[in-house]
Amino acid sequence: MTESKDNLIEPDKPKRHRLNADQKRALKVATVSVFVQQYGRKAQRGVEPNDRRYNRDIEKALKQLSPEELDSLMRDDEA
């Protein structure tokens, strides 16, 4: 019965853990992949052309990356 106060308050909440380098890279690759799919979808006839729903913060971050880093993130699954 040595449970911490946090566990008593929210017993269903999982404990947080730090991500290792491989997990961080996989998360970045997944985020870039989803962004590219949303950003590059085909235009739809008769619909507002500026209705794309993608994260502007991710777009800003990707624009700040070097071309080599962006390429390696986009091509991660091909390695």
PDB file of N, CA, C and O in Angstrom, chain B, residues numbered from 101:
ATOM      1  N   MET B 101       0.811  -1.177   0.000  1.00  0.00           N
ATOM      2  CA  MET B 101       0.000   0.000   0.000  1.00  0.00           C
ATOM      3  C   MET B 101       0.862   1.252   0.000  1.00  0.00           C
ATOM      4  O   MET B 101       0.584   2.220   0.708  1.00  0.00           O
ATOM      5  N   THR B 102       1.884   1.214  -0.786  1.00  0.00           N
ATOM      6  CA  THR B 102       2.776   2.356  -0.900  1.00  0.00           C
ATOM      7  C   THR B 102       2.566   3.072  -2.237  1.00  0.00           C
ATOM      8  O   THR B 102       3.527   3.415  -2.924  1.00  0.00           O
ATOM      9  N   GLU B 103       1.321   3.287  -2.589  1.00  0.00           N
ATOM     10  CA  GLU B 103       1.027   3.966  -3.850  1.00  0.00           C
ATOM     11  C   GLU B 103       1.279   5.461  -3.696  1.00  0.00           C
ATOM     12  O   GLU B 103       1.083   6.034  -2.624  1.00  0.00           O
ATOM     13  N   SER B 104       1.713   6.074  -4.779  1.00  0.00           N
ATOM     14  CA  SER B 104       1.961   7.513  -4.727  1.00  0.00           C
ATOM     15  C   SER B 104       0.648   8.285  -4.781  1.00  0.00           C
ATOM     16  O   SER B 104      -0.400   7.732  -5.118  1.00  0.00           O
ATOM     17  N   LYS B 105       0.720   9.553  -4.448  1.00  0.00           N
ATOM     18  CA  LYS B 105      -0.480  10.395  -4.473  1.00  0.00           C
ATOM     19  C   LYS B 105      -1.038  10.512  -5.885  1.00  0.00           C
ATOM     20  O   LYS B 105      -2.256  10.522  -6.069  1.00  0.00           O
ATOM     21  N   ASP B 106      -0.163  10.601  -6.885  1.00  0.00           N
ATOM     22  CA  ASP B 106      -0.618  10.728  -8.268  1.00  0.00           C
ATOM     23  C   ASP B 106      -1.412   9.502  -8.698  1.00  0.00           C
ATOM     24  O   ASP B 106      -2.417   9.626  -9.399  1.00  0.00           O
ATOM     25  N   ASN B 107      -0.981   8.353  -8.294  1.00  0.00           N
ATOM     26  CA  ASN B 107      -1.657   7.123  -8.663  1.00  0.00           C
ATOM     27  C   ASN B 107      -3.018   7.020  -7.982  1.00  0.00           C
ATOM     28  O   ASN B 107      -3.949   6.448  -8.547  1.00  0.00           O
ATOM     29  N   LEU B 108      -3.142   7.563  -6.785  1.00  0.00           N
ATOM     30  CA  LEU B 108      -4.430   7.541  -6.088  1.00  0.00           C
ATOM     31  C   LEU B 108      -5.420   8.514  -6.720  1.00  0.00           C
ATOM     32  O   LEU B 108      -6.622   8.252  -6.761  1.00  0.00           O
ATOM     33  N   ILE B 109      -4.908   9.629  -7.206  1.00  0.00           N
ATOM     34  CA  ILE B 109      -5.780  10.629  -7.817  1.00  0.00           C
ATOM     35  C   ILE B 109      -6.285  10.140  -9.168  1.00  0.00           C
ATOM     36  O   ILE B 109      -7.481  10.225  -9.444  1.00  0.00           O
ATOM     37  N   GLU B 110      -5.408   9.638  -9.998  1.00  0.00           N
ATOM     38  CA  GLU B 110      -5.767   9.158 -11.331  1.00  0.00           C
ATOM     39  C   GLU B 110      -5.195   7.756 -11.530  1.00  0.00           C
ATOM     40  O   GLU B 110      -4.122   7.618 -12.118  1.00  0.00           O
ATOM     41  N   PRO B 111      -5.872   6.725 -11.062  1.00  0.00           N
ATOM     42  CA  PRO B 111      -5.308   5.384 -11.141  1.00  0.00           C
ATOM     43  C   PRO B 111      -5.238   4.827 -12.570  1.00  0.00           C
ATOM     44  O   PRO B 111      -4.438   3.928 -12.830  1.00  0.00           O
ATOM     45  N   ASP B 112      -6.052   5.337 -13.496  1.00  0.00           N
ATOM     46  CA  ASP B 112      -6.057   4.807 -14.858  1.00  0.00           C
ATOM     47  C   ASP B 112      -5.025   5.465 -15.757  1.00  0.00           C
ATOM     48  O   ASP B 112      -4.780   4.989 -16.866  1.00  0.00           O
ATOM     49  N   LYS B 113      -4.423   6.541 -15.303  1.00  0.00           N
ATOM     50  CA  LYS B 113      -3.463   7.270 -16.113  1.00  0.00           C
ATOM     51  C   LYS B 113      -2.131   6.521 -16.137  1.00  0.00           C
ATOM     52  O   LYS B 113      -1.558   6.249 -15.082  1.00  0.00           O
ATOM     53  N   PRO B 114      -1.626   6.182 -17.344  1.00  0.00           N
ATOM     54  CA  PRO B 114      -0.343   5.472 -17.409  1.00  0.00           C
ATOM     55  C   PRO B 114       0.808   6.401 -17.036  1.00  0.00           C
ATOM     56  O   PRO B 114       0.724   7.617 -17.205  1.00  0.00           O
ATOM     57  N   LYS B 115       1.867   5.815 -16.533  1.00  0.00           N
ATOM     58  CA  LYS B 115       3.030   6.603 -16.172  1.00  0.00           C
ATOM     59  C   LYS B 115       3.748   7.049 -17.443  1.00  0.00           C
ATOM     60  O   LYS B 115       3.803   6.310 -18.426  1.00  0.00           O
ATOM     61  N   ARG B 116       4.289   8.249 -17.418  1.00  0.00           N
ATOM     62  CA  ARG B 116       5.002   8.788 -18.570  1.00  0.00           C
ATOM     63  C   ARG B 116       6.424   8.245 -18.582  1.00  0.00           C
ATOM     64  O   ARG B 116       7.029   8.036 -17.530  1.00  0.00           O
ATOM     65  N   HIS B 117       6.934   8.024 -19.749  1.00  0.00           N
ATOM     66  CA  HIS B 117       8.322   7.612 -19.881  1.00  0.00           C
ATOM     67  C   HIS B 117       8.952   8.396 -21.022  1.00  0.00           C
ATOM     68  O   HIS B 117       8.268   8.870 -21.929  1.00  0.00           O
ATOM     69  N   ARG B 118      10.238   8.515 -20.956  1.00  0.00           N
ATOM     70  CA  ARG B 118      10.957   9.255 -21.996  1.00  0.00           C
ATOM     71  C   ARG B 118      11.129   8.377 -23.227  1.00  0.00           C
ATOM     72  O   ARG B 118      11.287   7.160 -23.129  1.00  0.00           O
ATOM     73  N   LEU B 119      11.093   9.023 -24.385  1.00  0.00           N
ATOM     74  CA  LEU B 119      11.288   8.307 -25.638  1.00  0.00           C
ATOM     75  C   LEU B 119      12.779   8.214 -25.949  1.00  0.00           C
ATOM     76  O   LEU B 119      13.531   9.161 -25.718  1.00  0.00           O
ATOM     77  N   ASN B 120      13.196   7.072 -26.470  1.00  0.00           N
ATOM     78  CA  ASN B 120      14.580   6.964 -26.887  1.00  0.00           C
ATOM     79  C   ASN B 120      14.721   7.548 -28.298  1.00  0.00           C
ATOM     80  O   ASN B 120      13.726   7.965 -28.892  1.00  0.00           O
ATOM     81  N   ALA B 121      15.917   7.581 -28.827  1.00  0.00           N
ATOM     82  CA  ALA B 121      16.178   8.241 -30.103  1.00  0.00           C
ATOM     83  C   ALA B 121      15.397   7.593 -31.244  1.00  0.00           C
ATOM     84  O   ALA B 121      14.874   8.295 -32.109  1.00  0.00           O
ATOM     85  N   ASP B 122      15.313   6.261 -31.255  1.00  0.00           N
ATOM     86  CA  ASP B 122      14.575   5.570 -32.321  1.00  0.00           C
ATOM     87  C   ASP B 122      13.087   5.891 -32.270  1.00  0.00           C
ATOM     88  O   ASP B 122      12.449   6.061 -33.308  1.00  0.00           O
ATOM     89  N   GLN B 123      12.539   5.973 -31.069  1.00  0.00           N
ATOM     90  CA  GLN B 123      11.122   6.291 -30.923  1.00  0.00           C
ATOM     91  C   GLN B 123      10.842   7.735 -31.340  1.00  0.00           C
ATOM     92  O   GLN B 123       9.816   8.011 -31.963  1.00  0.00           O
ATOM     93  N   LYS B 124      11.742   8.651 -31.003  1.00  0.00           N
ATOM     94  CA  LYS B 124      11.574  10.047 -31.403  1.00  0.00           C
ATOM     95  C   LYS B 124      11.612  10.173 -32.922  1.00  0.00           C
ATOM     96  O   LYS B 124      10.813  10.895 -33.517  1.00  0.00           O
ATOM     97  N   ARG B 125      12.546   9.466 -33.536  1.00  0.00           N
ATOM     98  CA  ARG B 125      12.668   9.506 -35.005  1.00  0.00           C
ATOM     99  C   ARG B 125      11.424   8.925 -35.654  1.00  0.00           C
ATOM    100  O   ARG B 125      10.926   9.481 -36.632  1.00  0.00           O
ATOM    101  N   ALA B 126      10.910   7.810 -35.126  1.00  0.00           N
ATOM    102  CA  ALA B 126       9.703   7.192 -35.679  1.00  0.00           C
ATOM    103  C   ALA B 126       8.503   8.131 -35.549  1.00  0.00           C
ATOM    104  O   ALA B 126       7.658   8.194 -36.441  1.00  0.00           O
ATOM    105  N   LEU B 127       8.435   8.852 -34.444  1.00  0.00           N
ATOM    106  CA  LEU B 127       7.344   9.813 -34.253  1.00  0.00           C
ATOM    107  C   LEU B 127       7.449  10.962 -35.249  1.00  0.00           C
ATOM    108  O   LEU B 127       6.439  11.396 -35.804  1.00  0.00           O
ATOM    109  N   LYS B 128       8.665  11.458 -35.480  1.00  0.00           N
ATOM    110  CA  LYS B 128       8.866  12.514 -36.471  1.00  0.00           C
ATOM    111  C   LYS B 128       8.488  12.032 -37.864  1.00  0.00           C
ATOM    112  O   LYS B 128       7.820  12.747 -38.610  1.00  0.00           O
ATOM    113  N   VAL B 129       8.912  10.826 -38.216  1.00  0.00           N
ATOM    114  CA  VAL B 129       8.611  10.272 -39.536  1.00  0.00           C
ATOM    115  C   VAL B 129       7.106  10.120 -39.726  1.00  0.00           C
ATOM    116  O   VAL B 129       6.579  10.438 -40.793  1.00  0.00           O
ATOM    117  N   ALA B 130       6.420   9.642 -38.709  1.00  0.00           N
ATOM    118  CA  ALA B 130       4.968   9.479 -38.789  1.00  0.00           C
ATOM    119  C   ALA B 130       4.280  10.834 -38.946  1.00  0.00           C
ATOM    120  O   ALA B 130       3.338  10.961 -39.730  1.00  0.00           O
ATOM    121  N   THR B 131       4.735  11.836 -38.218  1.00  0.00           N
ATOM    122  CA  THR B 131       4.155  13.172 -38.310  1.00  0.00           C
ATOM    123  C   THR B 131       4.357  13.755 -39.698  1.00  0.00           C
ATOM    124  O   THR B 131       3.434  14.336 -40.270  1.00  0.00           O
ATOM    125  N   VAL B 132       5.558  13.602 -40.243  1.00  0.00           N
ATOM    126  CA  VAL B 132       5.842  14.111 -41.590  1.00  0.00           C
ATOM    127  C   VAL B 132       4.997  13.366 -42.622  1.00  0.00           C
ATOM    128  O   VAL B 132       4.481  13.980 -43.557  1.00  0.00           O
ATOM    129  N   SER B 133       4.854  12.073 -42.465  1.00  0.00           N
ATOM    130  CA  SER B 133       4.072  11.277 -43.398  1.00  0.00           C
ATOM    131  C   SER B 133       2.612  11.719 -43.434  1.00  0.00           C
ATOM    132  O   SER B 133       2.035  11.872 -44.511  1.00  0.00           O
ATOM    133  N   VAL B 134       2.018  11.923 -42.270  1.00  0.00           N
ATOM    134  CA  VAL B 134       0.628  12.380 -42.198  1.00  0.00           C
ATOM    135  C   VAL B 134       0.505  13.774 -42.811  1.00  0.00           C
ATOM    136  O   VAL B 134      -0.442  14.049 -43.549  1.00  0.00           O
ATOM    137  N   PHE B 135       1.457  14.649 -42.506  1.00  0.00           N
ATOM    138  CA  PHE B 135       1.422  15.999 -43.055  1.00  0.00           C
ATOM    139  C   PHE B 135       1.489  15.981 -44.578  1.00  0.00           C
ATOM    140  O   PHE B 135       0.721  16.677 -45.241  1.00  0.00           O
ATOM    141  N   VAL B 136       2.398  15.193 -45.132  1.00  0.00           N
ATOM    142  CA  VAL B 136       2.561  15.133 -46.587  1.00  0.00           C
ATOM    143  C   VAL B 136       1.284  14.605 -47.244  1.00  0.00           C
ATOM    144  O   VAL B 136       0.890  15.098 -48.301  1.00  0.00           O
ATOM    145  N   GLN B 137       0.641  13.622 -46.643  1.00  0.00           N
ATOM    146  CA  GLN B 137      -0.618  13.110 -47.189  1.00  0.00           C
ATOM    147  C   GLN B 137      -1.700  14.180 -47.177  1.00  0.00           C
ATOM    148  O   GLN B 137      -2.433  14.331 -48.154  1.00  0.00           O
ATOM    149  N   GLN B 138      -1.805  14.921 -46.086  1.00  0.00           N
ATOM    150  CA  GLN B 138      -2.829  15.962 -45.984  1.00  0.00           C
ATOM    151  C   GLN B 138      -2.512  17.135 -46.902  1.00  0.00           C
ATOM    152  O   GLN B 138      -3.415  17.684 -47.534  1.00  0.00           O
ATOM    153  N   TYR B 139      -1.264  17.519 -46.983  1.00  0.00           N
ATOM    154  CA  TYR B 139      -0.849  18.675 -47.769  1.00  0.00           C
ATOM    155  C   TYR B 139      -0.958  18.396 -49.266  1.00  0.00           C
ATOM    156  O   TYR B 139      -1.315  19.283 -50.041  1.00  0.00           O
ATOM    157  N   GLY B 140      -0.655  17.181 -49.665  1.00  0.00           N
ATOM    158  CA  GLY B 140      -0.584  16.856 -51.083  1.00  0.00           C
ATOM    159  C   GLY B 140      -1.815  16.197 -51.657  1.00  0.00           C
ATOM    160  O   GLY B 140      -1.748  15.626 -52.746  1.00  0.00           O
ATOM    161  N   ARG B 141      -2.933  16.255 -50.968  1.00  0.00           N
ATOM    162  CA  ARG B 141      -4.119  15.601 -51.522  1.00  0.00           C
ATOM    163  C   ARG B 141      -4.604  16.332 -52.755  1.00  0.00           C
ATOM    164  O   ARG B 141      -4.365  17.529 -52.912  1.00  0.00           O
ATOM    165  N   LYS B 142      -5.274  15.625 -53.614  1.00  0.00           N
ATOM    166  CA  LYS B 142      -5.727  16.192 -54.868  1.00  0.00           C
ATOM    167  C   LYS B 142      -6.841  17.203 -54.638  1.00  0.00           C
ATOM    168  O   LYS B 142      -7.622  17.084 -53.694  1.00  0.00           O
ATOM    169  N   ALA B 143      -6.901  18.199 -55.514  1.00  0.00           N
ATOM    170  CA  ALA B 143      -7.965  19.198 -55.438  1.00  0.00           C
ATOM    171  C   ALA B 143      -9.288  18.542 -55.826  1.00  0.00           C
ATOM    172  O   ALA B 143      -9.335  17.658 -56.681  1.00  0.00           O
ATOM    173  N   GLN B 144     -10.339  18.989 -55.191  1.00  0.00           N
ATOM    174  CA  GLN B 144     -11.651  18.427 -55.489  1.00  0.00           C
ATOM    175  C   GLN B 144     -12.492  19.437 -56.238  1.00  0.00           C
ATOM    176  O   GLN B 144     -12.547  20.612 -55.876  1.00  0.00           O
ATOM    177  N   ARG B 145     -13.134  18.974 -57.267  1.00  0.00           N
ATOM    178  CA  ARG B 145     -13.927  19.836 -58.118  1.00  0.00           C
ATOM    179  C   ARG B 145     -15.122  20.409 -57.352  1.00  0.00           C
ATOM    180  O   ARG B 145     -15.821  19.682 -56.646  1.00  0.00           O
ATOM    181  N   GLY B 146     -15.346  21.701 -57.498  1.00  0.00           N
ATOM    182  CA  GLY B 146     -16.499  22.345 -56.895  1.00  0.00           C
ATOM    183  C   GLY B 146     -16.374  22.627 -55.410  1.00  0.00           C
ATOM    184  O   GLY B 146     -17.352  22.999 -54.762  1.00  0.00           O
ATOM    185  N   VAL B 147     -15.182  22.452 -54.868  1.00  0.00           N
ATOM    186  CA  VAL B 147     -14.969  22.671 -53.436  1.00  0.00           C
ATOM    187  C   VAL B 147     -13.953  23.799 -53.284  1.00  0.00           C
ATOM    188  O   VAL B 147     -13.104  24.010 -54.150  1.00  0.00           O
ATOM    189  N   GLU B 148     -14.053  24.490 -52.209  1.00  0.00           N
ATOM    190  CA  GLU B 148     -13.123  25.583 -51.924  1.00  0.00           C
ATOM    191  C   GLU B 148     -11.681  25.080 -52.040  1.00  0.00           C
ATOM    192  O   GLU B 148     -11.334  24.091 -51.394  1.00  0.00           O
ATOM    193  N   PRO B 149     -10.832  25.732 -52.843  1.00  0.00           N
ATOM    194  CA  PRO B 149      -9.458  25.238 -53.034  1.00  0.00           C
ATOM    195  C   PRO B 149      -8.576  25.376 -51.798  1.00  0.00           C
ATOM    196  O   PRO B 149      -7.566  24.683 -51.680  1.00  0.00           O
ATOM    197  N   ASN B 150      -8.943  26.252 -50.889  1.00  0.00           N
ATOM    198  CA  ASN B 150      -8.118  26.469 -49.696  1.00  0.00           C
ATOM    199  C   ASN B 150      -8.702  25.803 -48.463  1.00  0.00           C
ATOM    200  O   ASN B 150      -8.587  26.333 -47.358  1.00  0.00           O
ATOM    201  N   ASP B 151      -9.329  24.645 -48.640  1.00  0.00           N
ATOM    202  CA  ASP B 151      -9.974  23.970 -47.514  1.00  0.00           C
ATOM    203  C   ASP B 151      -9.112  22.885 -46.893  1.00  0.00           C
ATOM    204  O   ASP B 151      -9.599  22.092 -46.087  1.00  0.00           O
ATOM    205  N   ARG B 152      -7.858  22.842 -47.254  1.00  0.00           N
ATOM    206  CA  ARG B 152      -6.998  21.782 -46.726  1.00  0.00           C
ATOM    207  C   ARG B 152      -6.857  21.917 -45.226  1.00  0.00           C
ATOM    208  O   ARG B 152      -6.731  23.020 -44.694  1.00  0.00           O
ATOM    209  N   ARG B 153      -6.879  20.782 -44.552  1.00  0.00           N
ATOM    210  CA  ARG B 153      -6.776  20.757 -43.090  1.00  0.00           C
ATOM    211  C   ARG B 153      -5.455  20.113 -42.699  1.00  0.00           C
ATOM    212  O   ARG B 153      -5.386  18.902 -42.487  1.00  0.00           O
ATOM    213  N   TYR B 154      -4.421  20.914 -42.604  1.00  0.00           N
ATOM    214  CA  TYR B 154      -3.140  20.413 -42.131  1.00  0.00           C
ATOM    215  C   TYR B 154      -2.608  21.376 -41.086  1.00  0.00           C
ATOM    216  O   TYR B 154      -3.048  22.522 -40.997  1.00  0.00           O
ATOM    217  N   ASN B 155      -1.679  20.911 -40.318  1.00  0.00           N
ATOM    218  CA  ASN B 155      -1.156  21.673 -39.193  1.00  0.00           C
ATOM    219  C   ASN B 155      -0.155  22.712 -39.690  1.00  0.00           C
ATOM    220  O   ASN B 155       0.878  22.359 -40.260  1.00  0.00           O
ATOM    221  N   ARG B 156      -0.453  23.971 -39.477  1.00  0.00           N
ATOM    222  CA  ARG B 156       0.424  25.066 -39.927  1.00  0.00           C
ATOM    223  C   ARG B 156       1.735  25.098 -39.137  1.00  0.00           C
ATOM    224  O   ARG B 156       2.762  25.538 -39.653  1.00  0.00           O
ATOM    225  N   ASP B 157       1.696  24.635 -37.898  1.00  0.00           N
ATOM    226  CA  ASP B 157       2.926  24.597 -37.097  1.00  0.00           C
ATOM    227  C   ASP B 157       3.915  23.588 -37.665  1.00  0.00           C
ATOM    228  O   ASP B 157       5.120  23.840 -37.697  1.00  0.00           O
ATOM    229  N   ILE B 158       3.406  22.452 -38.111  1.00  0.00           N
ATOM    230  CA  ILE B 158       4.276  21.443 -38.716  1.00  0.00           C
ATOM    231  C   ILE B 158       4.835  21.980 -40.030  1.00  0.00           C
ATOM    232  O   ILE B 158       6.012  21.782 -40.332  1.00  0.00           O
ATOM    233  N   GLU B 159       4.000  22.656 -40.809  1.00  0.00           N
ATOM    234  CA  GLU B 159       4.461  23.253 -42.065  1.00  0.00           C
ATOM    235  C   GLU B 159       5.612  24.221 -41.799  1.00  0.00           C
ATOM    236  O   GLU B 159       6.616  24.209 -42.513  1.00  0.00           O
ATOM    237  N   LYS B 160       5.469  25.048 -40.787  1.00  0.00           N
ATOM    238  CA  LYS B 160       6.505  26.017 -40.437  1.00  0.00           C
ATOM    239  C   LYS B 160       7.794  25.311 -40.021  1.00  0.00           C
ATOM    240  O   LYS B 160       8.886  25.715 -40.421  1.00  0.00           O
ATOM    241  N   ALA B 161       7.664  24.255 -39.217  1.00  0.00           N
ATOM    242  CA  ALA B 161       8.840  23.510 -38.761  1.00  0.00           C
ATOM    243  C   ALA B 161       9.542  22.814 -39.922  1.00  0.00           C
ATOM    244  O   ALA B 161      10.771  22.765 -39.968  1.00  0.00           O
ATOM    245  N   LEU B 162       8.765  22.275 -40.857  1.00  0.00           N
ATOM    246  CA  LEU B 162       9.362  21.586 -42.003  1.00  0.00           C
ATOM    247  C   LEU B 162      10.088  22.557 -42.926  1.00  0.00           C
ATOM    248  O   LEU B 162      11.102  22.204 -43.528  1.00  0.00           O
ATOM    249  N   LYS B 163       9.576  23.767 -43.037  1.00  0.00           N
ATOM    250  CA  LYS B 163      10.237  24.768 -43.871  1.00  0.00           C
ATOM    251  C   LYS B 163      11.580  25.180 -43.288  1.00  0.00           C
ATOM    252  O   LYS B 163      12.454  25.638 -44.023  1.00  0.00           O
ATOM    253  N   GLN B 164      11.759  25.027 -41.987  1.00  0.00           N
ATOM    254  CA  GLN B 164      13.006  25.406 -41.337  1.00  0.00           C
ATOM    255  C   GLN B 164      14.055  24.298 -41.382  1.00  0.00           C
ATOM    256  O   GLN B 164      15.226  24.545 -41.092  1.00  0.00           O
ATOM    257  N   LEU B 165      13.646  23.072 -41.746  1.00  0.00           N
ATOM    258  CA  LEU B 165      14.599  21.964 -41.824  1.00  0.00           C
ATOM    259  C   LEU B 165      15.486  22.114 -43.048  1.00  0.00           C
ATOM    260  O   LEU B 165      15.111  22.745 -44.036  1.00  0.00           O
ATOM    261  N   SER B 166      16.653  21.529 -42.963  1.00  0.00           N
ATOM    262  CA  SER B 166      17.518  21.495 -44.138  1.00  0.00           C
ATOM    263  C   SER B 166      16.925  20.499 -45.138  1.00  0.00           C
ATOM    264  O   SER B 166      16.229  19.566 -44.737  1.00  0.00           O
ATOM    265  N   PRO B 167      17.189  20.684 -46.415  1.00  0.00           N
ATOM    266  CA  PRO B 167      16.647  19.759 -47.418  1.00  0.00           C
ATOM    267  C   PRO B 167      17.064  18.310 -47.180  1.00  0.00           C
ATOM    268  O   PRO B 167      16.284  17.391 -47.432  1.00  0.00           O
ATOM    269  N   GLU B 168      18.283  18.101 -46.699  1.00  0.00           N
ATOM    270  CA  GLU B 168      18.766  16.748 -46.454  1.00  0.00           C
ATOM    271  C   GLU B 168      17.981  16.083 -45.323  1.00  0.00           C
ATOM    272  O   GLU B 168      17.608  14.914 -45.422  1.00  0.00           O
ATOM    273  N   GLU B 169      17.732  16.839 -44.248  1.00  0.00           N
ATOM    274  CA  GLU B 169      16.982  16.297 -43.108  1.00  0.00           C
ATOM    275  C   GLU B 169      15.537  15.981 -43.504  1.00  0.00           C
ATOM    276  O   GLU B 169      15.003  14.935 -43.135  1.00  0.00           O
ATOM    277  N   LEU B 170      14.913  16.884 -44.251  1.00  0.00           N
ATOM    278  CA  LEU B 170      13.545  16.652 -44.707  1.00  0.00           C
ATOM    279  C   LEU B 170      13.476  15.425 -45.611  1.00  0.00           C
ATOM    280  O   LEU B 170      12.562  14.608 -45.497  1.00  0.00           O
ATOM    281  N   ASP B 171      14.448  15.307 -46.504  1.00  0.00           N
ATOM    282  CA  ASP B 171      14.481  14.154 -47.400  1.00  0.00           C
ATOM    283  C   ASP B 171      14.642  12.847 -46.625  1.00  0.00           C
ATOM    284  O   ASP B 171      13.994  11.849 -46.941  1.00  0.00           O
ATOM    285  N   SER B 172      15.502  12.858 -45.619  1.00  0.00           N
ATOM    286  CA  SER B 172      15.710  11.635 -44.845  1.00  0.00           C
ATOM    287  C   SER B 172      14.464  11.266 -44.045  1.00  0.00           C
ATOM    288  O   SER B 172      14.176  10.083 -43.866  1.00  0.00           O
ATOM    289  N   LEU B 173      13.715  12.274 -43.555  1.00  0.00           N
ATOM    290  CA  LEU B 173      12.471  11.987 -42.834  1.00  0.00           C
ATOM    291  C   LEU B 173      11.394  11.446 -43.770  1.00  0.00           C
ATOM    292  O   LEU B 173      10.636  10.548 -43.403  1.00  0.00           O
ATOM    293  N   MET B 174      11.332  11.992 -44.967  1.00  0.00           N
ATOM    294  CA  MET B 174      10.308  11.562 -45.923  1.00  0.00           C
ATOM    295  C   MET B 174      10.616  10.180 -46.487  1.00  0.00           C
ATOM    296  O   MET B 174       9.695   9.439 -46.833  1.00  0.00           O
ATOM    297  N   ARG B 175      11.884   9.823 -46.586  1.00  0.00           N
ATOM    298  CA  ARG B 175      12.284   8.552 -47.184  1.00  0.00           C
ATOM    299  C   ARG B 175      12.696   7.503 -46.147  1.00  0.00           C
ATOM    300  O   ARG B 175      13.364   6.531 -46.498  1.00  0.00           O
ATOM    301  N   ASP B 176      12.322   7.675 -44.914  1.00  0.00           N
ATOM    302  CA  ASP B 176      12.753   6.785 -43.843  1.00  0.00           C
ATOM    303  C   ASP B 176      12.315   5.342 -44.068  1.00  0.00           C
ATOM    304  O   ASP B 176      13.079   4.424 -43.769  1.00  0.00           O
ATOM    305  N   ASP B 177      11.127   5.119 -44.577  1.00  0.00           N
ATOM    306  CA  ASP B 177      10.649   3.751 -44.748  1.00  0.00           C
ATOM    307  C   ASP B 177      11.275   3.052 -45.942  1.00  0.00           C
ATOM    308  O   ASP B 177      11.124   1.838 -46.084  1.00  0.00           O
ATOM    309  N   GLU B 178      11.974   3.777 -46.804  1.00  0.00           N
ATOM    310  CA  GLU B 178      12.605   3.184 -47.978  1.00  0.00           C
ATOM    311  C   GLU B 178      13.978   2.592 -47.669  1.00  0.00           C
ATOM    312  O   GLU B 178      14.533   1.853 -48.482  1.00  0.00           O
ATOM    313  N   ALA B 179      14.524   2.911 -46.508  1.00  0.00           N
ATOM    314  CA  ALA B 179      15.885   2.459 -46.165  1.00  0.00           C
ATOM    315  C   ALA B 179      15.949   0.980 -45.896  1.00  0.00           C
ATOM    316  O   ALA B 179      17.020   0.453 -45.596  1.00  0.00           O
TER     317      ALA B 179
END
